[in-house]
Structure formats: C-alpha cells, structure tokens
C-alpha cells in the first residue's frame, strides 16, 4: 500500500460549496475510486491560503490523479472547475508532495 499526497487550490470564498459537493459525491465516482485501489481519501483545507491538502492510501500503481481519461472523472472536473484552480482540461491544478516522515 502506498500513500499519496498532493495539494490543490480552492478559489476564495468557496469552502461551503466545496464541502457541499463532496458531501454529495457521485456514487459512480466513489465506486471508480475504490475500484482503482483507493481505500482512503482525505482532503483538508488550510483556510489562511485556500490550499487543499489531499491524502490517499492506494493499492497498486495509480491514484485518483491517474483516472483523468474516464468520462466520470472528466465530468467531475468540469463540475468542480468553477470553484478551484484548474488546468485547460478542467483537471485541478495539483502539486505532488514528497513524504518526508511517516510513523506507523
């Protein structure tokens, strides 16, 4: 099992909407993530900078960032594009983070 972390950026004033949309995550997207080997997925918000910090436990080689070719993920990206910083294809701008400490 590997641990994956990355950061994204929420547009100012969009915290409530971001939470609402994730509380109502589409069941087919949740199923896809689980089928891709993602057993845990947490997202935290630093309200001072509007930085989102995401953490996943993944079995296998990929992670959620590798599912961009699927229609459901592309639709989700489009749905979220108005409240986050995104790339031209609507994918969230992400920065992978290096793990520098782990305690089990």
Biopython code that builds the backbone (N, CA, C, O; Angstrom):
import numpy as np
from Bio.PDB.StructureBuilder import StructureBuilder

atoms = [
    (1, "UNK", "N", (0.855, -1.175, 0.000)),
    (1, "UNK", "CA", (0.000, 0.000, 0.000)),
    (1, "UNK", "C", (0.897, 1.234, 0.000)),
    (1, "UNK", "O", (1.818, 1.342, 0.810)),
    (2, "UNK", "N", (0.626, 2.145, -0.898)),
    (2, "UNK", "CA", (1.398, 3.384, -0.891)),
    (2, "UNK", "C", (0.515, 4.536, -0.437)),
    (2, "UNK", "O", (-0.712, 4.478, -0.521)),
    (3, "UNK", "N", (1.166, 5.575, 0.043)),
    (3, "UNK", "CA", (0.488, 6.792, 0.471)),
    (3, "UNK", "C", (0.809, 7.881, -0.538)),
    (3, "UNK", "O", (1.964, 8.065, -0.923)),
    (4, "UNK", "N", (-0.217, 8.597, -0.960)),
    (4, "UNK", "CA", (-0.062, 9.659, -1.952)),
    (4, "UNK", "C", (-0.617, 10.940, -1.354)),
    (4, "UNK", "O", (-1.690, 10.931, -0.752)),
    (5, "UNK", "N", (0.102, 12.034, -1.517)),
    (5, "UNK", "CA", (-0.380, 13.333, -1.040)),
    (5, "UNK", "C", (-0.134, 14.374, -2.123)),
    (5, "UNK", "O", (0.862, 14.325, -2.845)),
    (6, "UNK", "N", (-1.059, 15.308, -2.215)),
    (6, "UNK", "CA", (-0.899, 16.409, -3.168)),
    (6, "UNK", "C", (-1.717, 17.584, -2.670)),
    (6, "UNK", "O", (-2.589, 17.445, -1.813)),
    (7, "UNK", "N", (-1.413, 18.747, -3.233)),
    (7, "UNK", "CA", (-2.173, 19.931, -2.852)),
    (7, "UNK", "C", (-2.863, 20.517, -4.080)),
    (7, "UNK", "O", (-2.416, 20.347, -5.214)),
    (8, "UNK", "N", (-3.963, 21.207, -3.816)),
    (8, "UNK", "CA", (-4.751, 21.891, -4.837)),
    (8, "UNK", "C", (-5.104, 23.253, -4.269)),
    (8, "UNK", "O", (-4.772, 23.546, -3.120)),
    (9, "UNK", "N", (-5.767, 24.088, -5.048)),
    (9, "UNK", "CA", (-6.103, 25.423, -4.558)),
    (9, "UNK", "C", (-7.581, 25.711, -4.788)),
    (9, "UNK", "O", (-8.080, 25.610, -5.909)),
    (10, "UNK", "N", (-8.265, 26.067, -3.718)),
    (10, "UNK", "CA", (-9.675, 26.424, -3.753)),
    (10, "UNK", "C", (-9.803, 27.914, -4.026)),
    (10, "UNK", "O", (-9.046, 28.714, -3.476)),
    (11, "UNK", "N", (-10.749, 28.292, -4.864)),
    (11, "UNK", "CA", (-10.995, 29.719, -5.080)),
    (11, "UNK", "C", (-11.543, 30.334, -3.801)),
    (11, "UNK", "O", (-12.287, 29.690, -3.062)),
    (12, "UNK", "N", (-11.175, 31.570, -3.547)),
    (12, "UNK", "CA", (-11.584, 32.264, -2.331)),
    (12, "UNK", "C", (-13.104, 32.256, -2.175)),
    (12, "UNK", "O", (-13.846, 32.484, -3.131)),
    (13, "UNK", "N", (-13.547, 31.988, -0.948)),
    (13, "UNK", "CA", (-14.968, 32.026, -0.633)),
    (13, "UNK", "C", (-15.758, 30.799, -1.048)),
    (13, "UNK", "O", (-16.989, 30.820, -1.008)),
    (14, "UNK", "N", (-15.082, 29.734, -1.445)),
    (14, "UNK", "CA", (-15.777, 28.548, -1.969)),
    (14, "UNK", "C", (-15.781, 27.352, -1.014)),
    (14, "UNK", "O", (-16.144, 26.245, -1.411)),
    (15, "UNK", "N", (-15.379, 27.567, 0.235)),
    (15, "UNK", "CA", (-15.299, 26.462, 1.190)),
    (15, "UNK", "C", (-16.641, 25.730, 1.328)),
    (15, "UNK", "O", (-16.686, 24.508, 1.191)),
    (16, "UNK", "N", (-17.710, 26.443, 1.591)),
    (16, "UNK", "CA", (-19.017, 25.804, 1.819)),
    (16, "UNK", "C", (-19.461, 25.018, 0.591)),
    (16, "UNK", "O", (-19.982, 23.910, 0.719)),
    (17, "UNK", "N", (-19.263, 25.575, -0.579)),
    (17, "UNK", "CA", (-19.670, 24.876, -1.808)),
    (17, "UNK", "C", (-18.814, 23.633, -2.051)),
    (17, "UNK", "O", (-19.328, 22.602, -2.486)),
    (18, "UNK", "N", (-17.522, 23.727, -1.775)),
    (18, "UNK", "CA", (-16.624, 22.584, -1.933)),
    (18, "UNK", "C", (-17.060, 21.441, -1.010)),
    (18, "UNK", "O", (-17.138, 20.285, -1.426)),
    (19, "UNK", "N", (-17.340, 21.784, 0.236)),
    (19, "UNK", "CA", (-17.787, 20.773, 1.199)),
    (19, "UNK", "C", (-19.117, 20.165, 0.748)),
    (19, "UNK", "O", (-19.285, 18.946, 0.782)),
    (20, "UNK", "N", (-20.050, 20.999, 0.332)),
    (20, "UNK", "CA", (-21.357, 20.515, -0.118)),
    (20, "UNK", "C", (-21.208, 19.515, -1.261)),
    (20, "UNK", "O", (-21.803, 18.437, -1.232)),
    (21, "UNK", "N", (-20.415, 19.875, -2.263)),
    (21, "UNK", "CA", (-20.248, 18.987, -3.419)),
    (21, "UNK", "C", (-19.591, 17.667, -3.031)),
    (21, "UNK", "O", (-19.948, 16.620, -3.570)),
    (22, "UNK", "N", (-18.648, 17.702, -2.115)),
    (22, "UNK", "CA", (-18.011, 16.451, -1.701)),
    (22, "UNK", "C", (-18.903, 15.633, -0.770)),
    (22, "UNK", "O", (-18.817, 14.405, -0.759)),
    (23, "UNK", "N", (-19.749, 16.288, 0.003)),
    (23, "UNK", "CA", (-20.713, 15.540, 0.813)),
    (23, "UNK", "C", (-21.727, 14.814, -0.064)),
    (23, "UNK", "O", (-22.333, 13.828, 0.354)),
    (24, "UNK", "N", (-21.900, 15.310, -1.275)),
    (24, "UNK", "CA", (-22.836, 14.715, -2.232)),
    (24, "UNK", "C", (-22.093, 14.040, -3.388)),
    (24, "UNK", "O", (-22.606, 13.981, -4.506)),
    (25, "UNK", "N", (-20.878, 13.529, -3.117)),
    (25, "UNK", "CA", (-20.064, 12.931, -4.179)),
    (25, "UNK", "C", (-20.882, 11.879, -4.930)),
    (25, "UNK", "O", (-21.633, 11.110, -4.331)),
    (26, "UNK", "N", (-20.722, 11.863, -6.221)),
    (26, "UNK", "CA", (-21.495, 10.943, -7.057)),
    (26, "UNK", "C", (-21.119, 9.502, -6.725)),
    (26, "UNK", "O", (-19.933, 9.181, -6.655)),
    (27, "UNK", "N", (-22.102, 8.629, -6.521)),
    (27, "UNK", "CA", (-21.810, 7.234, -6.173)),
    (27, "UNK", "C", (-20.919, 6.535, -7.206)),
    (27, "UNK", "O", (-20.060, 5.734, -6.839)),
    (28, "UNK", "N", (-21.118, 6.831, -8.484)),
    (28, "UNK", "CA", (-20.313, 6.169, -9.511)),
    (28, "UNK", "C", (-18.854, 6.635, -9.471)),
    (28, "UNK", "O", (-17.960, 5.882, -9.857)),
    (29, "UNK", "N", (-18.602, 7.854, -9.013)),
    (29, "UNK", "CA", (-17.231, 8.326, -8.859)),
    (29, "UNK", "C", (-16.586, 7.639, -7.659)),
    (29, "UNK", "O", (-15.433, 7.214, -7.727)),
    (30, "UNK", "N", (-17.321, 7.535, -6.581)),
    (30, "UNK", "CA", (-16.816, 6.849, -5.388)),
    (30, "UNK", "C", (-16.482, 5.388, -5.712)),
    (30, "UNK", "O", (-15.454, 4.872, -5.272)),
    (31, "UNK", "N", (-17.338, 4.735, -6.470)),
    (31, "UNK", "CA", (-17.100, 3.347, -6.875)),
    (31, "UNK", "C", (-15.833, 3.246, -7.718)),
    (31, "UNK", "O", (-15.016, 2.351, -7.501)),
    (32, "UNK", "N", (-15.663, 4.154, -8.675)),
    (32, "UNK", "CA", (-14.477, 4.155, -9.527)),
    (32, "UNK", "C", (-13.202, 4.302, -8.689)),
    (32, "UNK", "O", (-12.222, 3.592, -8.915)),
    (33, "UNK", "N", (-13.218, 5.212, -7.739)),
    (33, "UNK", "CA", (-12.042, 5.413, -6.887)),
    (33, "UNK", "C", (-11.709, 4.142, -6.110)),
    (33, "UNK", "O", (-10.547, 3.741, -6.033)),
    (34, "UNK", "N", (-12.722, 3.518, -5.542)),
    (34, "UNK", "CA", (-12.485, 2.284, -4.780)),
    (34, "UNK", "C", (-11.972, 1.167, -5.688)),
    (34, "UNK", "O", (-11.074, 0.415, -5.308)),
    (35, "UNK", "N", (-12.546, 1.061, -6.891)),
    (35, "UNK", "CA", (-12.098, 0.039, -7.835)),
    (35, "UNK", "C", (-10.670, 0.292, -8.298)),
    (35, "UNK", "O", (-9.970, -0.644, -8.686)),
    (36, "UNK", "N", (-10.234, 1.538, -8.260)),
    (36, "UNK", "CA", (-8.858, 1.893, -8.640)),
    (36, "UNK", "C", (-7.871, 1.621, -7.513)),
    (36, "UNK", "O", (-6.673, 1.858, -7.672)),
    (37, "UNK", "N", (-8.356, 1.127, -6.375)),
    (37, "UNK", "CA", (-7.472, 0.770, -5.271)),
    (37, "UNK", "C", (-7.302, 1.842, -4.219)),
    (37, "UNK", "O", (-6.419, 1.741, -3.366)),
    (38, "UNK", "N", (-8.140, 2.875, -4.265)),
    (38, "UNK", "CA", (-8.045, 3.936, -3.265)),
    (38, "UNK", "C", (-8.922, 3.551, -2.081)),
    (38, "UNK", "O", (-10.150, 3.570, -2.173)),
    (39, "UNK", "N", (-8.279, 3.202, -0.964)),
    (39, "UNK", "CA", (-9.025, 2.734, 0.196)),
    (39, "UNK", "C", (-9.302, 3.854, 1.188)),
    (39, "UNK", "O", (-10.238, 3.764, 1.983)),
    (40, "UNK", "N", (-8.511, 4.884, 1.145)),
    (40, "UNK", "CA", (-8.725, 6.056, 1.992)),
    (40, "UNK", "C", (-8.438, 7.291, 1.153)),
    (40, "UNK", "O", (-7.513, 7.303, 0.341)),
    (41, "UNK", "N", (-9.246, 8.338, 1.360)),
    (41, "UNK", "CA", (-9.035, 9.590, 0.627)),
    (41, "UNK", "C", (-9.545, 10.703, 1.526)),
    (41, "UNK", "O", (-10.743, 10.800, 1.791)),
    (42, "UNK", "N", (-8.636, 11.536, 1.990)),
    (42, "UNK", "CA", (-8.986, 12.677, 2.840)),
    (42, "UNK", "C", (-8.522, 13.951, 2.167)),
    (42, "UNK", "O", (-7.481, 13.974, 1.511)),
    (43, "UNK", "N", (-9.301, 15.015, 2.330)),
    (43, "UNK", "CA", (-8.909, 16.328, 1.841)),
    (43, "UNK", "C", (-9.073, 17.315, 2.994)),
    (43, "UNK", "O", (-10.126, 17.368, 3.628)),
    (44, "UNK", "N", (-8.032, 18.090, 3.258)),
    (44, "UNK", "CA", (-8.025, 19.078, 4.324)),
    (44, "UNK", "C", (-7.882, 20.458, 3.702)),
    (44, "UNK", "O", (-7.299, 20.599, 2.627)),
    (45, "UNK", "N", (-8.411, 21.480, 4.373)),
    (45, "UNK", "CA", (-8.330, 22.848, 3.876)),
    (45, "UNK", "C", (-7.544, 23.720, 4.845)),
    (45, "UNK", "O", (-7.830, 23.745, 6.042)),
    (46, "UNK", "N", (-6.552, 24.437, 4.322)),
    (46, "UNK", "CA", (-5.864, 25.493, 5.060)),
    (46, "UNK", "C", (-6.588, 26.787, 4.687)),
    (46, "UNK", "O", (-6.373, 27.330, 3.603)),
    (47, "UNK", "N", (-7.437, 27.275, 5.575)),
    (47, "UNK", "CA", (-8.272, 28.433, 5.271)),
    (47, "UNK", "C", (-7.479, 29.727, 5.094)),
    (47, "UNK", "O", (-7.955, 30.652, 4.436)),
    (48, "UNK", "N", (-6.284, 29.806, 5.666)),
    (48, "UNK", "CA", (-5.474, 31.018, 5.504)),
    (48, "UNK", "C", (-5.004, 31.202, 4.066)),
    (48, "UNK", "O", (-4.839, 32.329, 3.599)),
    (49, "UNK", "N", (-4.787, 30.082, 3.362)),
    (49, "UNK", "CA", (-4.244, 30.151, 1.996)),
    (49, "UNK", "C", (-5.176, 29.562, 0.953)),
    (49, "UNK", "O", (-4.872, 29.610, -0.239)),
    (50, "UNK", "N", (-6.310, 29.005, 1.375)),
    (50, "UNK", "CA", (-7.239, 28.286, 0.485)),
    (50, "UNK", "C", (-6.565, 27.101, -0.195)),
    (50, "UNK", "O", (-6.960, 26.693, -1.287)),
    (51, "UNK", "N", (-5.546, 26.554, 0.461)),
    (51, "UNK", "CA", (-4.860, 25.378, -0.064)),
    (51, "UNK", "C", (-5.553, 24.122, 0.440)),
    (51, "UNK", "O", (-5.819, 23.974, 1.632)),
    (52, "UNK", "N", (-5.837, 23.226, -0.490)),
    (52, "UNK", "CA", (-6.394, 21.919, -0.167)),
    (52, "UNK", "C", (-5.249, 20.916, -0.119)),
    (52, "UNK", "O", (-4.398, 20.900, -1.008)),
    (53, "UNK", "N", (-5.225, 20.089, 0.904)),
    (53, "UNK", "CA", (-4.220, 19.040, 1.045)),
    (53, "UNK", "C", (-4.950, 17.710, 0.958)),
    (53, "UNK", "O", (-5.843, 17.436, 1.759)),
    (54, "UNK", "N", (-4.579, 16.888, -0.004)),
    (54, "UNK", "CA", (-5.234, 15.593, -0.208)),
    (54, "UNK", "C", (-4.277, 14.462, 0.144)),
    (54, "UNK", "O", (-3.078, 14.528, -0.123)),
    (55, "UNK", "N", (-4.839, 13.431, 0.748)),
    (55, "UNK", "CA", (-4.076, 12.246, 1.139)),
    (55, "UNK", "C", (-4.865, 11.014, 0.740)),
    (55, "UNK", "O", (-6.074, 10.937, 0.961)),
    (56, "UNK", "N", (-4.165, 10.042, 0.144)),
    (56, "UNK", "CA", (-4.803, 8.793, -0.270)),
    (56, "UNK", "C", (-3.925, 7.609, 0.111)),
    (56, "UNK", "O", (-2.697, 7.697, 0.111)),
    (57, "UNK", "N", (-4.577, 6.506, 0.434)),
    (57, "UNK", "CA", (-3.893, 5.219, 0.513)),
    (57, "UNK", "C", (-4.314, 4.460, -0.737)),
    (57, "UNK", "O", (-5.500, 4.335, -1.041)),
    (58, "UNK", "N", (-3.314, 3.958, -1.453)),
    (58, "UNK", "CA", (-3.582, 3.348, -2.750)),
    (58, "UNK", "C", (-2.888, 1.998, -2.838)),
    (58, "UNK", "O", (-1.697, 1.882, -2.551)),
    (59, "UNK", "N", (-3.641, 0.978, -3.235)),
    (59, "UNK", "CA", (-3.020, -0.300, -3.569)),
    (59, "UNK", "C", (-2.857, -0.305, -5.083)),
    (59, "UNK", "O", (-3.768, 0.099, -5.806)),
    (60, "UNK", "N", (-1.724, -0.752, -5.560)),
    (60, "UNK", "CA", (-1.446, -0.693, -6.990)),
    (60, "UNK", "C", (-0.590, 0.507, -7.318)),
    (60, "UNK", "O", (-0.029, 1.152, -6.432)),
    (61, "UNK", "N", (-0.496, 0.797, -8.592)),
    (61, "UNK", "CA", (0.423, 1.828, -9.052)),
    (61, "UNK", "C", (-0.182, 3.219, -9.154)),
    (61, "UNK", "O", (0.541, 4.207, -9.030)),
    (62, "UNK", "N", (-1.479, 3.324, -9.376)),
    (62, "UNK", "CA", (-2.090, 4.611, -9.671)),
    (62, "UNK", "C", (-2.607, 5.336, -8.448)),
    (62, "UNK", "O", (-2.235, 5.039, -7.313)),
    (63, "UNK", "N", (-3.461, 6.280, -8.710)),
    (63, "UNK", "CA", (-4.146, 7.076, -7.713)),
    (63, "UNK", "C", (-5.235, 7.840, -8.429)),
    (63, "UNK", "O", (-5.424, 7.657, -9.632)),
    (64, "UNK", "N", (-5.943, 8.678, -7.734)),
    (64, "UNK", "CA", (-7.051, 9.398, -8.363)),
    (64, "UNK", "C", (-6.576, 10.281, -9.505)),
    (64, "UNK", "O", (-7.327, 10.520, -10.451)),
    (65, "UNK", "N", (-5.348, 10.767, -9.436)),
    (65, "UNK", "CA", (-4.833, 11.645, -10.476)),
    (65, "UNK", "C", (-4.580, 10.907, -11.791)),
    (65, "UNK", "O", (-4.332, 11.537, -12.820)),
    (66, "UNK", "N", (-4.641, 9.581, -11.760)),
    (66, "UNK", "CA", (-4.416, 8.782, -12.968)),
    (66, "UNK", "C", (-5.723, 8.358, -13.642)),
    (66, "UNK", "O", (-5.696, 7.574, -14.591)),
    (67, "UNK", "N", (-6.848, 8.858, -13.175)),
    (67, "UNK", "CA", (-8.148, 8.439, -13.714)),
    (67, "UNK", "C", (-8.753, 9.479, -14.651)),
    (67, "UNK", "O", (-9.937, 9.400, -14.978)),
    (68, "UNK", "N", (-7.970, 10.436, -15.080)),
    (68, "UNK", "CA", (-8.462, 11.539, -15.890)),
    (68, "UNK", "C", (-8.990, 11.169, -17.254)),
    (68, "UNK", "O", (-9.662, 11.981, -17.891)),
    (69, "UNK", "N", (-8.709, 9.972, -17.721)),
    (69, "UNK", "CA", (-9.207, 9.551, -19.019)),
    (69, "UNK", "C", (-10.637, 9.010, -18.942)),
    (69, "UNK", "O", (-11.260, 8.769, -19.976)),
    (70, "UNK", "N", (-11.160, 8.819, -17.739)),
    (70, "UNK", "CA", (-12.516, 8.283, -17.596)),
    (70, "UNK", "C", (-13.548, 9.400, -17.704)),
    (70, "UNK", "O", (-13.309, 10.528, -17.273)),
    (71, "UNK", "N", (-14.684, 9.073, -18.279)),
    (71, "UNK", "CA", (-15.731, 10.073, -18.500)),
    (71, "UNK", "C", (-16.232, 10.660, -17.178)),
    (71, "UNK", "O", (-16.435, 11.871, -17.080)),
    (72, "UNK", "N", (-16.432, 9.822, -16.167)),
    (72, "UNK", "CA", (-16.981, 10.307, -14.904)),
    (72, "UNK", "C", (-16.029, 11.300, -14.238)),
    (72, "UNK", "O", (-16.477, 12.294, -13.666)),
    (73, "UNK", "N", (-14.723, 11.044, -14.304)),
    (73, "UNK", "CA", (-13.750, 11.976, -13.710)),
    (73, "UNK", "C", (-13.735, 13.280, -14.506)),
    (73, "UNK", "O", (-13.653, 14.358, -13.916)),
    (74, "UNK", "N", (-13.812, 13.200, -15.812)),
    (74, "UNK", "CA", (-13.852, 14.412, -16.629)),
    (74, "UNK", "C", (-15.098, 15.247, -16.306)),
    (74, "UNK", "O", (-15.028, 16.475, -16.254)),
    (75, "UNK", "N", (-16.228, 14.584, -16.093)),
    (75, "UNK", "CA", (-17.450, 15.297, -15.714)),
    (75, "UNK", "C", (-17.309, 15.933, -14.334)),
    (75, "UNK", "O", (-17.757, 17.059, -14.116)),
    (76, "UNK", "N", (-16.684, 15.207, -13.400)),
    (76, "UNK", "CA", (-16.461, 15.755, -12.054)),
    (76, "UNK", "C", (-15.561, 16.997, -12.124)),
    (76, "UNK", "O", (-15.839, 18.012, -11.485)),
    (77, "UNK", "N", (-14.487, 16.903, -12.906)),
    (77, "UNK", "CA", (-13.590, 18.048, -13.051)),
    (77, "UNK", "C", (-14.349, 19.257, -13.574)),
    (77, "UNK", "O", (-14.180, 20.369, -13.075)),
    (78, "UNK", "N", (-15.178, 19.038, -14.572)),
    (78, "UNK", "CA", (-15.960, 20.143, -15.145)),
    (78, "UNK", "C", (-16.898, 20.727, -14.090)),
    (78, "UNK", "O", (-17.053, 21.945, -14.002)),
    (79, "UNK", "N", (-17.524, 19.860, -13.292)),
    (79, "UNK", "CA", (-18.430, 20.262, -12.222)),
    (79, "UNK", "C", (-17.718, 21.105, -11.167)),
    (79, "UNK", "O", (-18.312, 22.023, -10.602)),
    (80, "UNK", "N", (-16.456, 20.801, -10.900)),
    (80, "UNK", "CA", (-15.696, 21.474, -9.857)),
    (80, "UNK", "C", (-14.901, 22.684, -10.362)),
    (80, "UNK", "O", (-14.389, 23.456, -9.552)),
    (81, "UNK", "N", (-14.790, 22.860, -11.660)),
    (81, "UNK", "CA", (-13.890, 23.862, -12.243)),
    (81, "UNK", "C", (-14.203, 25.293, -11.829)),
    (81, "UNK", "O", (-13.304, 26.134, -11.810)),
    (82, "UNK", "N", (-15.453, 25.589, -11.496)),
    (82, "UNK", "CA", (-15.792, 26.972, -11.148)),
    (82, "UNK", "C", (-15.372, 27.361, -9.734)),
    (82, "UNK", "O", (-15.445, 28.536, -9.377)),
    (83, "UNK", "N", (-14.935, 26.401, -8.926)),
    (83, "UNK", "CA", (-14.581, 26.738, -7.545)),
    (83, "UNK", "C", (-13.122, 26.427, -7.197)),
    (83, "UNK", "O", (-12.704, 26.592, -6.051)),
    (84, "UNK", "N", (-12.345, 25.972, -8.198)),
    (84, "UNK", "CA", (-10.944, 25.606, -7.960)),
    (84, "UNK", "C", (-10.058, 26.143, -9.072)),
    (84, "UNK", "O", (-10.541, 26.483, -10.152)),
    (85, "UNK", "N", (-8.768, 26.216, -8.805)),
    (85, "UNK", "CA", (-7.819, 26.493, -9.873)),
    (85, "UNK", "C", (-7.696, 25.228, -10.714)),
    (85, "UNK", "O", (-7.484, 24.135, -10.189)),
    (86, "UNK", "N", (-7.832, 25.396, -12.034)),
    (86, "UNK", "CA", (-7.820, 24.234, -12.923)),
    (86, "UNK", "C", (-6.897, 24.450, -14.112)),
    (86, "UNK", "O", (-6.513, 25.572, -14.442)),
    (87, "UNK", "N", (-6.560, 23.338, -14.739)),
    (87, "UNK", "CA", (-5.815, 23.328, -15.993)),
    (87, "UNK", "C", (-6.801, 23.514, -17.146)),
    (87, "UNK", "O", (-8.010, 23.471, -16.923)),
    (88, "UNK", "N", (-6.311, 23.721, -18.380)),
    (88, "UNK", "CA", (-7.213, 23.905, -19.521)),
    (88, "UNK", "C", (-8.208, 22.751, -19.739)),
    (88, "UNK", "O", (-9.277, 22.968, -20.308)),
    (89, "UNK", "N", (-7.874, 21.535, -19.298)),
    (89, "UNK", "CA", (-8.798, 20.393, -19.454)),
    (89, "UNK", "C", (-9.748, 20.248, -18.264)),
    (89, "UNK", "O", (-10.421, 19.225, -18.136)),
    (90, "UNK", "N", (-9.812, 21.260, -17.389)),
    (90, "UNK", "CA", (-10.637, 21.295, -16.174)),
    (90, "UNK", "C", (-10.084, 20.462, -15.024)),
    (90, "UNK", "O", (-10.658, 20.482, -13.935)),
    (91, "UNK", "N", (-9.004, 19.739, -15.221)),
    (91, "UNK", "CA", (-8.415, 18.988, -14.104)),
    (91, "UNK", "C", (-7.887, 19.986, -13.083)),
    (91, "UNK", "O", (-7.411, 21.058, -13.456)),
    (92, "UNK", "N", (-7.966, 19.648, -11.799)),
    (92, "UNK", "CA", (-7.448, 20.577, -10.801)),
    (92, "UNK", "C", (-5.935, 20.717, -10.937)),
    (92, "UNK", "O", (-5.232, 19.749, -11.226)),
    (93, "UNK", "N", (-5.456, 21.917, -10.727)),
    (93, "UNK", "CA", (-4.011, 22.118, -10.669)),
    (93, "UNK", "C", (-3.541, 21.437, -9.387)),
    (93, "UNK", "O", (-3.969, 21.800, -8.291)),
    (94, "UNK", "N", (-2.670, 20.461, -9.527)),
    (94, "UNK", "CA", (-2.185, 19.720, -8.360)),
    (94, "UNK", "C", (-0.666, 19.789, -8.294)),
    (94, "UNK", "O", (0.021, 19.904, -9.309)),
    (95, "UNK", "N", (-0.174, 19.716, -7.083)),
    (95, "UNK", "CA", (1.258, 19.651, -6.830)),
    (95, "UNK", "C", (1.508, 18.428, -5.964)),
    (95, "UNK", "O", (1.055, 18.385, -4.820)),
    (96, "UNK", "N", (2.222, 17.428, -6.485)),
    (96, "UNK", "CA", (2.537, 16.260, -5.663)),
    (96, "UNK", "C", (3.412, 16.676, -4.486)),
    (96, "UNK", "O", (4.230, 17.589, -4.601)),
    (97, "UNK", "N", (3.235, 16.009, -3.370)),
    (97, "UNK", "CA", (4.022, 16.298, -2.180)),
    (97, "UNK", "C", (4.881, 15.088, -1.825)),
    (97, "UNK", "O", (4.440, 13.941, -1.908)),
    (98, "UNK", "N", (6.101, 15.371, -1.434)),
    (98, "UNK", "CA", (7.039, 14.319, -1.041)),
    (98, "UNK", "C", (6.830, 13.972, 0.424)),
    (98, "UNK", "O", (6.761, 14.854, 1.279)),
    (99, "UNK", "N", (6.733, 12.697, 0.699)),
    (99, "UNK", "CA", (6.640, 12.260, 2.094)),
    (99, "UNK", "C", (8.022, 12.346, 2.720)),
    (99, "UNK", "O", (8.980, 11.761, 2.216)),
    (100, "UNK", "N", (8.116, 13.075, 3.812)),
    (100, "UNK", "CA", (9.407, 13.225, 4.494)),
    (100, "UNK", "C", (9.415, 12.607, 5.890)),
    (100, "UNK", "O", (10.458, 12.540, 6.541)),
    (101, "UNK", "N", (8.253, 12.158, 6.343)),
    (101, "UNK", "CA", (8.173, 11.476, 7.630)),
    (101, "UNK", "C", (6.931, 10.619, 7.649)),
    (101, "UNK", "O", (5.883, 11.019, 7.143)),
    (102, "UNK", "N", (7.045, 9.432, 8.236)),
    (102, "UNK", "CA", (5.893, 8.547, 8.411)),
    (102, "UNK", "C", (6.091, 7.766, 9.701)),
    (102, "UNK", "O", (7.170, 7.237, 9.963)),
    (103, "UNK", "N", (5.041, 7.704, 10.495)),
    (103, "UNK", "CA", (5.066, 6.901, 11.716)),
    (103, "UNK", "C", (3.869, 5.978, 11.686)),
    (103, "UNK", "O", (2.736, 6.431, 11.520)),
    (104, "UNK", "N", (4.107, 4.698, 11.844)),
    (104, "UNK", "CA", (3.037, 3.713, 11.830)),
    (104, "UNK", "C", (2.582, 3.404, 13.230)),
    (104, "UNK", "O", (1.679, 2.589, 13.420)),
]
sb = StructureBuilder()
sb.init_structure("model")
sb.init_model(0)
sb.init_chain("A")
sb.init_seg("    ")
for serial, (resi, resn, name, xyz) in enumerate(atoms, 1):
    if name == "N":
        sb.init_residue(resn, " ", resi, " ")
    sb.init_atom(name, np.array(xyz, "f"), 0.0, 1.0, " ", f" {name:<3s}", serial, name[0])
structure = sb.get_structure()
